[in-house]
Amino acid sequence: MESVKLSLGPFQGITDAPFRNVFKKHFGGIDKYYTPFFTGIQKDHAKNMQVEEIDPRFNDVETLTPQILSTDAEEILRFAYQCKELGYKEINLNMGCPFPRVANKKRGSGLLPYPEKIEVMLNAVFERIDLKFSIKCRLGYFNPEEIFPVIEVFNHYPLSELIIHPRIGKQLYKGDADVKRFAELIPMIKAPLVYNGDIVSMESFGRIREQVQPVNEFMLGRGLLANPFLAEEIKGVWEDDKKERLHAYVIDLYEERLHHAGGSPKVLGRMKELWSYLMNSFDESQDIWRKIKKINALKEYEEAVETVFREHQVI
């Protein structure tokens, strides 16, 4: 299925530069990556823009799109300018984050009930921006009807792409993605459209793809964290030896995180977060998770991982 384009959605705390680089080393199928969101770009040459997460020495600028969480046009423009200086061709605006600490400030999906604010912001951005600009959003925050006036606003601007996750912010990740509603929106949207949400297997991908034709670009999220082979399977380039490859990936990512953290046990938090998804690649997943989540020492973690790969099967 080579004609399909696949991207990996951003996850705060998981899909940072070390993760992306290790993932690309071990798995194929992903055409595009996004950084977890940046925020607080208060000035030119901001300190939080001088980090490995976005430094071209540690990232492939041809396949990575930096993301910002903001409602301030000036901040977005500062971010765009600094990204362009680093060699990036596109930035993405996060209008989809559902978490209350973000949404209650009318940011992320919390901005979607206010199309007039969105229009003022985008007017100011598109007056001066000189690189590609895309948006990731949901159907709304309080209800899915909120997307309709927002689409009217989006259609005024030359977005490089519009990624829609068909849930509302209030849902967080509960319930099912509203694929039918997404399909109804397709003819209304001028920008290149990307589908995101609930692609967790070949079966779910096939079912969703059938419903959203002619859309041919898809963003993978939790499904890829749970099954790192998913993009390869979708594209038909999957190779056997799953267990060996998965083991090498887990070890490599742990060692990379440990190196970046100077050997600090704080890496366990990020590895546990990944395992909360990755456990679903194994039989007896809940048993594995019970063992992993209570670990507090590096040696314990290392022993637990070896036990998982020795005693459990990849499914």
HELIX and SHEET records of a PDB file:
HELIX    1   1 ALA A   17  HIS A   26  1                                  10    
HELIX    2   2 LYS A   47  MET A   49  5                                   3    
HELIX    3   3 PRO A   56  PHE A   58  5                                   3    
HELIX    4   4 ALA A   73  GLU A   85  1                                  13    
HELIX    5   5 PRO A  100  ALA A  103  1                                   4    
HELIX    6   6 GLY A  108  LEU A  111  5                                   4    
HELIX    7   7 PRO A  115  ARG A  128  1                                  14    
HELIX    8   8 PRO A  144  GLU A  146  5                                   3    
HELIX    9   9 ILE A  147  PHE A  154  1                                   8    
HELIX   10  10 GLY A  169  GLN A  171  5                                   3    
HELIX   11  11 VAL A  179  LEU A  185  1                                   7    
HELIX   12  12 ILE A  186  MET A  188  5                                   3    
HELIX   13  13 MET A  202  GLN A  211  1                                  10    
HELIX   14  14 ARG A  222  ALA A  226  1                                   5    
HELIX   15  15 LEU A  230  LYS A  235  1                                   6    
HELIX   16  16 LYS A  242  HIS A  260  1                                  19    
HELIX   17  17 VAL A  267  LEU A  278  1                                  12    
HELIX   18  18 MET A  279  SER A  281  5                                   3    
HELIX   19  19 SER A  285  LYS A  293  1                                   9    
HELIX   20  20 LEU A  298  GLU A  311  1                                  14    
SHEET    1   A 9 LEU A  64  THR A  65  0                                        
SHEET    2   A 9 LYS A  32  TYR A  34  1                                        
SHEET    3   A 9 LYS A   5  LEU A   8  1                                        
SHEET    4   A 9 GLU A 217  LEU A 220  1                                        
SHEET    5   A 9 LEU A 193  ASN A 196  1                                        
SHEET    6   A 9 LEU A 162  ILE A 168  1                                        
SHEET    7   A 9 LYS A 132  GLY A 140  1                                        
SHEET    8   A 9 GLU A  90  MET A  95  1                                        
SHEET    9   A 9 GLN A  67  ILE A  68  1                                        
END                                                                             
